[in-house]
Amino acid sequence: MYTVYIIQSIKNHRYYIGQTSNIENKIKRHNLGQVKSTRNYIPWKIVYMENYKTRSEACRRELEIKKYKSGIKFKKFLGLWDN
């Protein structure tokens, strides 16, 4: 099973979108500073997850969500937009 996830930096509220086959280990790596692109924004918390049977499905969904990032559609996706 593969998980598409969105994490948010508690430090500055940035978001990171990724996919993995081991969500517990991946979040631990993010919070230990072992992921280069997220180490400056530790600590992280999970704000969203979806599960898929194959990596290719998870990758497609990850890219789809990344297209939403920073816009109104992303905020609506996370339930942060009231309009």
Secondary structure, 3 states (H helix, E strand, C coil): CEEEEEEEECCCCCEEEEEECCHHHHHHHHHCCCCCCCHHHCCEEEEEEEEECCHHHHHHHHHHHHHHCCCHHHHHHCCCCCC
